[in-house]
Amino acid sequence: MSISNFYDWELVKTRVEFKRKPIEIPKSKREKREKELTLSDFSLTKTDIEIIKFLIKKKEAKLCEIRNAVKKSRIAIYFSLKKLEEFSIITKVNNLVSLSDNYLANHLKKLDKSKTLEYVVGKRLNVLKSLLEWKSAHLVSKEVGISVSSAYKYIDQLSDLLERSGDKYRIKPTFSELREFLEMLRKESLPHESSEEIWSLGNEKLIKSKIKLGLPLTSFSKFPELGIDHKVDEYYHFHPSKELSLEEIFVHSLKSSKNIADMSSIFKFLSKYESEMDFIEIEKLADKYGVYDLWFDINAYVSNKKDLISNELFSTELNAEVFPKLSKDFIELDEFIKAENISPETLFLANLLSENMRNVINCIEIVNKKHDDLDWNLIRIVLNEEINRNKSFPGKVVLSRLKLINKKLKRESPYLKILERDLLENAIYEHLSNNGLTVRELQAILEIPEYQIRNILNKMLREGKIEKLETSPIKYVRKLS
């Protein structure tokens, strides 16, 4: 059977699409449709992979040879070949099919050579795209649109490709060809070919482009309007359209920063608007956008604590003229911190619960110097009381700070882990109502991994603090006293 044109593959097309005659698509229309194709919905099935691998080995093949090798139904092969043709992965000459010589097809050949082609099947492809940067399973589930348990399942299936840090995962840098392939797919998924998606979560996106896209400008593109001289060759946008706060624009610039000139402008922005910005909001946004460590490094830099800095951007001196413009309160410790009659426990708590992350640096110094002398039980009691009393101070911020402090210590502290667990337990208990909440509902509220919630719920069940309702799905409620 000649397959010089799959649109004329009459027998299979008639069987599959239930038409008496195939619809002849003029060449001009086919070319137009090919130009309109994007890779936003690009995916591969196991049948696609088998065909690609066969054509890599065989170079070119007839339809009957493909069917004999792949051993799938005519219908499955028809749809697979049709899709591969639409994405220009295969080429047809007379009755022979071969892989095309283009960017996408050549990338697939590289993946086969590096033994990673089998991993880019179905949902796993979207999970891999999400894991180009450090992500928790919870965040992967949000971005890909799957359950957290499914995210963990896929992460387990992809474990040979991934590295782990705490509860976060990413593709190992050594799989450079796979990362390049996924970056290419993600770039082509954007609304314009000259655009690049820097960050996304749900329907929110931070986009860099060569042209204006009709979306709100943000990051460095907004700096000149706000009185900060900064020359950029690209436009930074936020989707969906909304009025952006100073805190959002600032954190978007952290996410967009690439070099020393960017960082210098960031310090100028901070100097000009520090009195107008909510630093707790900046901290929450920095956590959301994955620049929490960079925000800490900025605070460590202006505090002259360069031994705590991990970002390579700070290996070169920044514009020193910027720093004197920062307010004294931002650079210096508060006067009460310097008082000699304050206990180290009070110092630790005062800095931990400060509205400015700058003071969190002091927590690291206090724990490094006085870890074994601190009354951790007292800190635990007072911290829990303060979080319960001061509802305006977000417990999630304290959680992030405790994790950061532990990471920056000379050696990790088990006491800080206990404080983290207490905060999570209190947060879960506070959110449980008489009607009960499911694990999924708690996860949506607290934005922490499912396994952590289940571990804490099981502990609270053993201690008799909560009860389990045998509903479908299972709900948890506070135990009536």
N, C-alpha and C positions, 0 to 999 in steps of 0.2 A: 504493500500500500504506500503510495506516495504521500509524504507529509511535507511537501514543499511549502505549504501554508496551513497552520493548525486551524485557521478559520474555515478551511475547506476540508477538514477532516470529517467527512460527511457521516460515515457510519457511526462513529463514536459520538459526534456532536448531536446527531439525531437521537441517539439512545439516551444521552445524558440530558440534553436540553429540551427533549420532547418536541422537536420541530421536524416537519416533513422535509424541509430544505434548509441548508445552512444559510445564514444571512451574510451576504457578501459585504465586507467592510472595505470601502475604497482606501487605497494606500494613503491618501492625504489625511483622511480621518484617523487612520491608525497612527500616523506620525504625530498628529495633534494630541491624541490621547496619551501617547508615550511621553510627550513633553510635559503633560499635566500630572503624570504619576509622581508621587512622592514616596519616601520610605517610612512615613509615619505609621503605616500599618504593616510594614514588612515583617514577615514571619516565615519560618521554615518548618515543615512537617518531617516526619521520619522518611516518608516517601521521597520528598524533595532531596533530603540528604543522601539517600541511597542512589538516586539518579545522578546527583552531582558527583559523588564518589566514583560511580561507574564511569562517567564521562571523563573524569580526571585520569583514570587508569586506561580507558579505551581510546581516548582522544576524540573519536567520532564513532557514531553507531546508528544503525537503522532502528526503527521503532520496534520491530520484532525482537531485536537484540536487547533493547532496553527492557521490554516486557519479560523476556526470559531471565534476565539478570536480576531484576528487581522483584519479580514474582508478586506483583500487586494486580488488582483488578484493572481492566481497561479504563474504568471510570476514574479510579484514583490516579492512574498515570496521566490520563487526559487533563484533569484539573491541575496536576502538578506541573506538567509541561507547559500548559497554558500560562500559569502564573510565572514560571521561570522565564518564559518568553517575554511576557509583559514587562518584567523587570530587566530585560536584556541580559539575563544570565546565560541563556543559550542562544545559539544561532542555527538556522536551518539552511542548508544548501542542497537542492534537489531532494533526495530521500535520506539525507544524513543529518544528524543532530550532533552538535559539538558545543563545548563551553565557549562563551564569547571571550574576546580579549579586551576587557574593559576593567574599570576600577573595582566594581563590585565583584565580578566573577573572579578576578585575580586575587582579591582579598579572601574569597572562599577557598581558593586553591592554597593560599598560605595557611589558613586555619586547618585544612586537611593535613598539610605537611607538619604542622605543630601539634597535631592530635587534639585539637580543640573544636573541630567542626561539629562533632556529635553533641556538644554542650549547648549549641545555640538553637535548640529545638523548642517550639511552643512558648509557654510562659517563661521558661528558663532564659530565653533571650531578653525579655523585659526585665527580669530580675538582674541579669548581668549588666544591662545598661544602667540600672539603678545603682549597682555596686562599683561603678567607676570611681566613686568617692566613698569615704568611710560612712557607713550607714548601719543603724540598728535594724533588726528584723521588723520592729514595729514601724519604722519609717519606710522600709521597703514595701511592707504591706499596704501602706497608704499610697505610695507612689505608683505601685503596680496595680492596685485595686484587687488585692487578694487578702485572705484572712492571715492573721499572724502565724497560725499553725502551718498554713501552706507556705508562708515565707520561710519558716524554719525548715520545712521539708525540702524546699528548693535549695536553700543554703547548704543543707546537708548533702544533697546530690552534687552540688558544685564545690564541695569542700577542697578538692584537689587544686582548684584554681584560686582559692581565697586565702587571705591572711586575716587574723583576728586580733583585735585590741579591746579588751573588756567585753562589752556587749555589741561592739561594732565590727563590721566586716568590709572588706574591699577586695577587688581582684589584685592579685600579686603583680607588682610592677614588672616582674620577669616575663609575664605574658604580654609582651608589648604589641604583638600583631593582633591579638584578640582585643586589646584595649583600643588600638587604632581603628579596628573594624567597628567596634561599638561606638566610638566617638563619631565616626563617619555616619553611622545610622542616626545617632542623636542629632547631629548637626543638620542632616537632610530632613529631619522631622519638623524643622522650624517653619514658620509661615513664609519666610523669604529666604532665598538661597544665600543672601549675603548676611544672614543672621546667625547668631550663636547663642544657645541657651546656656546661661551660666549656672542657673539654679532653678529648681522647680519643686513644688509640693502641692499636690492636688491641682487646682486650676491656677495657682499662683506661679508666676514665672518672672525671672530676671533675665532680660535679653540684651545682648550686645549686637549692634548692626552697623553697617556702613551708611545706611540711610535712615531717615525718620520713618517710623512705622505707624504713626497716628496713636501712639500710646503715651502715657505720662512719662516724662523724662525723670531720671533719678541718678543716683550715684554721682560720678564726676561730671556728667552732662548737666547736672543741676547746680554745680558749684559756682560757675560764673554769675548766674542769676542771684545767688546768695552772697555775692561779694568775695568769692574765693577764686583767684586767678589760676586756672588750670587748663592747659591745652590738651584736647583729646581728638583723636582721629575717628573715633567711633561714637555712636549714640547708645546710651544705656536707657532701657525702658523697663517699666513694670506692667505686668498683666495680671489681673484685669484692671481697667481704668478706675482710679480712685485718687483722692487727695492724700498725698504722702506726707507723713510727719517728718520733722527734722531727724528724729531717731531712726526712722526707716531709711531716709536718704543717707545718713551717716553709715549705718550698718551695710547698706548696699555698696557703699564705697569700699568698706573692708572686704566684702566678697569679691569686688572687682579689682582690687589692688594687685599690681604685678611688679612694681619696681620702686626704687627709692624716691622718684619724683611723685608717684602716687602717695607714698607714705608721708612725704613732706606736706602735701596738700591736705591729707587727713588730719595732721596735727594742727594745721592752720584753721581748719573747720572746727576742730575741738576747742581751740583757743577762743575762737569768735563766738561759739554758741554753747559753751559748756554750762553757762548759767541758765540757759533756756531749755536745756534737755533733761529728761528724766533718765538717770543713769541705771536705775533698775530696769526700765523699759529697754534700754540699750543692751543690757545683759541678757534679758529674755530673748530679744531679737538675735543677738549674736549666737546664742545657743540654737535657735531655730535655723539660722542660715549657715551653721557649721563653721563659724569664725570665732568661737568662744575663746580658743587658745590664743588667737591673734589679738583679741581685745585685752586679754590678760597681759600679753607681751607688751602692748602699748603702755599699759599701766606700770608694768615692771620697768620699762625703758625710762619713762619720765621720773621714776623713783630711784633710778641709778642702781637697779637690781638686775644687772645684765646676766648674772649667772643663772637666773631663772628663765631666761628667754630661750625659746626653741626655734623661732622663725628666722630663716637665713636673711631676710630683708634687713635685719638689724645688725648684720655683720659689718655694714658700712655706716659711717657716721651720717646722721640725718642733718637737716638744716638747723643748726644750733640756735639760730635767731628766733625760731618758733617757740622754744620752751619757756623763755622768760614771760611770755604773754599769757601762759596758763596761770590761773589764779593760785594764790598762796595756799588756799584750802585744798586745792587739788594735789599740790606737790608735797606739802608738809602734813605731818600727823596732827590730828586735832589736839588741842592743848590738854584735854583731860587724859589723853593717852599717855602723856609725858609725866603725869603725876606719880610720885614715888610710892604713894600709899595704896596704889591699885594692885590687886592681886593678878597673877598671870591668867587665872581663870576668867576674871572680869575683862581683862585685856583681850583675851581670845574671843569671848562672846561679843564684846563691843565691836571688834573688827569684823567678825563673821557676819553680824547683823547690820553693818554699816550700809548706807545707801550707795556708797562708792566702792567699786571693786578695788580701787587703789589700796584700801585698808586691809583687804584680804591677804595681801602680801605679808602683812605683819603676822597673820595667823601662821603662815609657813615658818617664819622665823621663830615664833613662840614655841611651836610644836617641835621644831628641830632642836632648840636649845633646852626645853624643859619638858619633853614628852613624858618621861618617867616620874616627874615631880608633880604633874598636873593632877588635880582631883577630877578625874573623868566622870565619876558618878555625879558630882555636883554640876559639871558642865551639862551632862545629859538631862538632869532634872530641870535646870534653869532654861535650857534651850527648848525643851518640850513645852514648858509653861509659857515661854515667850512667844513661840509659834502659835500656840492655842489662843493666847491673849491678843496678839497683834495680827488680826486677820488680814490687814492691808499688806503685810509683808509676805510675799509668795514663798511658800515652802519649797517649791520647785527650784527657786533661785538658790536657796540654802543648800539643797541637795547637790546642785551643780557645783557650788563652791566647795562643798566637802569633798567631792570626787576630785576636783582640781587640786585642792590642797594635798590630798593623799598622793596624787600623781607627782607633785613637785617636791615632796619630802625626800630626804636622803634615804629613808626606808619607810615603807608603808606602815600605817598605824591601824591595828585591829579595832581600836576604840573609835576611830572615825567611821569604820564600817558599821559599827553598832549604832552610831548616831544616824547614819544614812537609813538603816533599817527602821529605827524608831520613827523617823520622819515619814517614811513610806507607810508604816503601820498607822500612824495618826491620821495621815491623809486619807487612807482607805476607810478607817473607822468614821471619820467626819462625813464622808460622802455616802455612807450606807444609810438608807432611810427605812421607814417601816414597810414600804412596799418592796424593798430589796433591789439589788443591782446584780447584773451578770458580770462575769470576768471581762467580757467584751466591752460592756458599758463603763466599767472602771478603767479599762485600758484607754478608752477614748477620752476620758476625763483627765487622767493622770499622765498619759503619754509616756508610759514606761513598758518594758517588755512583759509579755504575758507570763513567763515563768516566774518573774519576781512577784507579780500579783498573786499567783497561785501559791507560791511558797509562804507568803505572808498570811494569806487567807487560811491555809492549813495550820499555821502556827496559832493564829487567833482562834481557830476552832478548837484546837487542843487546850488552849487556855480558857475556853468558855466565854470569850468576849463576844463572839458572834454565833449565829445559827445558819444552817444551810437549808434552804427551801427546796423540796423535791419537785421543782417545776421544770419545764422544758423551754428554754435552757435553764440550768440551775441558777438560783439567785441566792444572795447572801444578805442577811439583815443583822442589825445589832441585837444582842441577846437582852431580853427584857429582864430588869433586875427584880 
